[in-house]
Amino acid sequence: MIKVVRGNPTAEELAAALAVVRARAAAGAEQTPGAAPPAPSWSDPARIARRETRRPGPRAWARTYWPG
């Protein structure tokens, strides 16, 4: 359902707007139903680790002890 909120469009203007909306909806429905959509880039694990992590030094084991 389409509702005109502002203005007073003519029948031709309303038909043109409806044609655009229907064409966009039809273009979205043309995708292959069996094909998976591409994964969004925000969920890519490589985005989190962009740089190489530092390796622990030779005495790193001694710094892991917390007295107390």
Backbone as a printed PyTorch tensor [residue, N CA C, xyz], in Angstrom:
tensor([[[  0.8410,  -1.1690,   0.0000],
         [  0.0000,   0.0000,   0.0000],
         [  0.8910,   1.2390,   0.0000]],

        [[  0.5480,   2.1490,  -0.8430],
         [  1.2890,   3.4040,  -0.9440],
         [  0.3610,   4.5300,  -0.5190]],

        [[  0.8910,   5.4060,   0.3300],
         [  0.0990,   6.5150,   0.8440],
         [  0.8360,   7.8120,   0.5510]],

        [[  0.1390,   8.7790,  -0.0190],
         [  0.7130,  10.0830,  -0.2890],
         [  0.5840,  10.9070,   0.9910]],

        [[  1.7400,  11.3070,   1.5320],
         [  1.7530,  12.0380,   2.7980],
         [  1.6710,  13.5460,   2.5710]],

        [[  2.3760,  14.0360,   1.5720],
         [  2.3760,  15.4750,   1.2950],
         [  2.1260,  15.7080,  -0.1850]],

        [[  1.5230,  16.7990,  -0.4680],
         [  1.3150,  17.1900,  -1.8510],
         [  0.0580,  16.5760,  -2.4310]],

        [[ -0.1610,  16.8640,  -3.6960],
         [ -1.3250,  16.3710,  -4.3990],
         [ -0.8590,  15.9320,  -5.7890]],

        [[ -0.3180,  14.7070,  -5.9200],
         [  0.2070,  14.2810,  -7.2190],
         [ -0.9150,  13.9970,  -8.2180]],

        [[ -0.5880,  14.2240,  -9.4680],
         [ -1.5500,  13.8890, -10.5200],
         [ -1.5420,  12.3850, -10.7180]],

        [[ -2.4670,  11.9090, -11.4920],
         [ -2.5550,  10.4690, -11.7590],
         [ -1.3020,   9.9750, -12.4870]],

        [[ -0.7700,  10.7990, -13.3820],
         [  0.4280,  10.4070, -14.1270],
         [  1.6490,  10.3360, -13.2020]],

        [[  1.7820,  11.3040, -12.2860],
         [  2.9080,  11.2960, -11.3480],
         [  2.8310,  10.0990, -10.4070]],

        [[  1.6330,   9.7950,  -9.9520],
         [  1.4610,   8.6430,  -9.0750],
         [  1.7430,   7.3430,  -9.8170]],

        [[  1.3350,   7.2510, -11.0730],
         [  1.6130,   6.0590, -11.8750],
         [  3.1070,   5.8980, -12.1220]],

        [[  3.8100,   7.0110, -12.3530],
         [  5.2500,   6.9440, -12.5760],
         [  5.9730,   6.4840, -11.3080]],

        [[  5.5570,   6.9980, -10.1620],
         [  6.1800,   6.5910,  -8.9010],
         [  5.9070,   5.1210,  -8.6210]],

        [[  4.7010,   4.6800,  -8.8850],
         [  4.3650,   3.2730,  -8.6730],
         [  5.1370,   2.3680,  -9.6230]],

        [[  5.3550,   2.8120, -10.8580],
         [  6.1290,   2.0240, -11.8160],
         [  7.5710,   1.8500, -11.3490]],

        [[  8.1540,   2.9000, -10.7710],
         [  9.5250,   2.8140, -10.2520],
         [  9.5940,   1.8450,  -9.0820]],

        [[  8.6270,   1.9220,  -8.1760],
         [  8.6200,   1.0390,  -7.0140],
         [  8.4570,  -0.4150,  -7.4530]],

        [[  7.5620,  -0.6690,  -8.4030],
         [  7.3470,  -2.0420,  -8.8770],
         [  8.5710,  -2.5710,  -9.6230]],

        [[  9.2530,  -1.7110, -10.3800],
         [ 10.4540,  -2.1450, -11.0980],
         [ 11.5670,  -2.5020, -10.1220]],

        [[ 11.7140,  -1.7160,  -9.0610],
         [ 12.7420,  -2.0130,  -8.0480],
         [ 12.4300,  -3.3230,  -7.3350]],

        [[ 11.1500,  -3.5510,  -7.0430],
         [ 10.7570,  -4.7860,  -6.3690],
         [ 10.9880,  -5.9860,  -7.2750]],

        [[ 10.7150,  -5.8400,  -8.5540],
         [ 10.9240,  -6.9350,  -9.4970],
         [ 12.4130,  -7.2190,  -9.6770]],

        [[ 13.2460,  -6.1890,  -9.6470],
         [ 14.6920,  -6.3830,  -9.7970],
         [ 15.2540,  -7.1360,  -8.5990]],

        [[ 14.7090,  -6.8960,  -7.4230],
         [ 15.1650,  -7.6020,  -6.2320],
         [ 14.7220,  -9.0480,  -6.2240]],

        [[ 13.5970,  -9.3530,  -6.8680],
         [ 13.0740, -10.7170,  -6.9010],
         [ 13.7410, -11.5670,  -7.9700]],

        [[ 14.5270, -10.9690,  -8.8650],
         [ 15.1560, -11.7090,  -9.9530],
         [ 16.3690, -12.5190,  -9.5130]],

        [[ 16.8120, -12.3660,  -8.2980],
         [ 17.9820, -13.1060,  -7.8380],
         [ 17.6720, -14.5890,  -7.8290]],

        [[ 18.6780, -15.3880,  -8.0900],
         [ 18.5050, -16.8320,  -8.1180],
         [ 18.1190, -17.3150,  -6.7300]],

        [[ 17.0280, -18.0670,  -6.6070],
         [ 16.5970, -18.4750,  -5.2750],
         [ 17.5590, -19.4360,  -4.5810]],

        [[ 18.3130, -20.2320,  -5.3270],
         [ 19.2390, -21.1810,  -4.7260],
         [ 20.5810, -20.5810,  -4.3480]],

        [[ 20.8930, -19.4140,  -4.8970],
         [ 22.1980, -18.7960,  -4.6460],
         [ 22.1890, -18.0850,  -3.2950]],

        [[ 23.2600, -18.2700,  -2.5640],
         [ 23.3910, -17.5930,  -1.2680],
         [ 23.8280, -16.1550,  -1.4960]],

        [[ 23.2860, -15.2140,  -0.7480],
         [ 23.7240, -13.8280,  -0.9030],
         [ 25.1650, -13.6870,  -0.4230]],

        [[ 25.9070, -12.7370,  -0.9810],
         [ 27.2900, -12.5550,  -0.5400],
         [ 27.3490, -12.1160,   0.9140]],

        [[ 28.3580, -12.6140,   1.6080],
         [ 28.5150, -12.2660,   3.0240],
         [ 28.9190, -10.8050,   3.1530]],

        [[ 28.3590, -10.0920,   4.1020],
         [ 28.7520,  -8.6970,   4.2850],
         [ 30.1820,  -8.6000,   4.8020]],

        [[ 30.8340,  -7.5060,   4.4470],
         [ 32.2430,  -7.3660,   4.8060],
         [ 32.4470,  -7.1660,   6.3030]],

        [[ 31.4470,  -6.7120,   7.0400],
         [ 31.6290,  -6.4920,   8.4700],
         [ 31.7930,  -7.7990,   9.2190]],

        [[ 31.3650,  -8.9270,   8.6520],
         [ 31.5000, -10.2030,   9.3440],
         [ 32.7690, -10.9510,   8.9300]],

        [[ 33.6110, -10.3370,   8.1190],
         [ 34.8430, -10.9750,   7.6740],
         [ 35.8380, -11.0480,   8.8190]],

        [[ 36.3080, -12.2620,   9.2010],
         [ 37.2610, -12.3700,  10.3030],
         [ 38.5870, -11.6570,  10.0230]],

        [[ 38.9670, -11.5250,   8.7710],
         [ 40.2200, -10.8490,   8.4470],
         [ 40.1740,  -9.3740,   8.7980]],

        [[ 38.9770,  -8.8100,   8.9240],
         [ 38.8590,  -7.3980,   9.2790],
         [ 39.3410,  -7.1500,  10.7040]],

        [[ 39.1660,  -8.1360,  11.5710],
         [ 39.5450,  -7.9850,  12.9700],
         [ 41.0650,  -8.0240,  13.1310]],

        [[ 41.7090,  -8.9440,  12.4480],
         [ 43.1590,  -9.1170,  12.5830],
         [ 43.8610,  -8.5580,  11.3560]],

        [[ 43.8940,  -7.2570,  11.2390],
         [ 44.5230,  -6.6340,  10.0800],
         [ 46.0470,  -6.6110,  10.1820]],

        [[ 46.5660,  -6.6180,  11.3780],
         [ 48.0170,  -6.6000,  11.5190],
         [ 48.4630,  -7.8540,  12.2500]],

        [[ 49.7000,  -8.1600,  12.0890],
         [ 50.2500,  -9.3590,  12.7180],
         [ 50.4010,  -9.1330,  14.2230]],

        [[ 50.0360, -10.1240,  15.0000],
         [ 50.1680,  -9.9940,  16.4440],
         [ 51.6140, -10.2170,  16.8590]],

        [[ 51.9940,  -9.6440,  17.9720],
         [ 53.3610,  -9.7780,  18.4630],
         [ 53.5310, -11.1200,  19.1440]],

        [[ 54.6740, -11.7000,  18.9720],
         [ 54.9830, -12.9670,  19.6180],
         [ 55.6110, -12.6890,  20.9870]],

        [[ 55.3610, -13.5590,  21.9560],
         [ 55.9540, -13.3360,  23.2770],
         [ 57.4780, -13.4580,  23.2310]],

        [[ 58.1280, -12.6960,  24.0890],
         [ 59.5870, -12.7080,  24.1510],
         [ 60.1160, -13.9250,  24.8940]],

        [[ 61.4300, -14.0230,  25.0220],
         [ 62.0360, -15.2030,  25.6430],
         [ 61.7050, -15.3320,  27.1340]],

        [[ 61.4160, -14.2320,  27.8400],
         [ 61.1050, -14.3240,  29.2630],
         [ 59.6390, -14.0060,  29.5480]],

        [[ 58.7850, -14.2290,  28.5760],
         [ 57.3780, -13.9140,  28.7500],
         [ 56.7380, -14.7790,  29.8220]],

        [[ 57.2260, -15.9800,  30.0010],
         [ 56.6450, -16.8710,  31.0160],
         [ 56.8140, -16.2880,  32.4180]],

        [[ 57.8940, -15.5370,  32.6730],
         [ 58.1590, -14.9970,  33.9940],
         [ 57.2180, -13.8230,  34.3030]],

        [[ 56.7080, -13.1520,  33.2770],
         [ 55.8360, -11.9980,  33.5040],
         [ 54.3740, -12.3790,  33.6360]],

        [[ 54.0680, -13.6590,  33.4990],
         [ 52.6710, -14.0570,  33.5880],
         [ 52.2610, -14.3960,  35.0210]],

        [[ 53.2030, -14.4270,  35.9340],
         [ 52.9080, -14.7840,  37.3280],
         [ 52.4190, -13.5600,  38.0950]],

        [[ 51.2870, -13.6980,  38.7670],
         [ 50.7470, -12.6270,  39.5830],
         [ 50.8540, -13.0370,  41.0330]],

        [[ 51.7290, -12.4360,  41.8060],
         [ 51.8390, -12.8190,  43.1980],
         [ 50.5970, -12.3700,  43.9840]],

        [[ 50.2810, -13.1320,  44.9880],
         [ 49.2010, -12.6640,  45.8270],
         [ 48.2810, -13.7160,  46.1570]]])
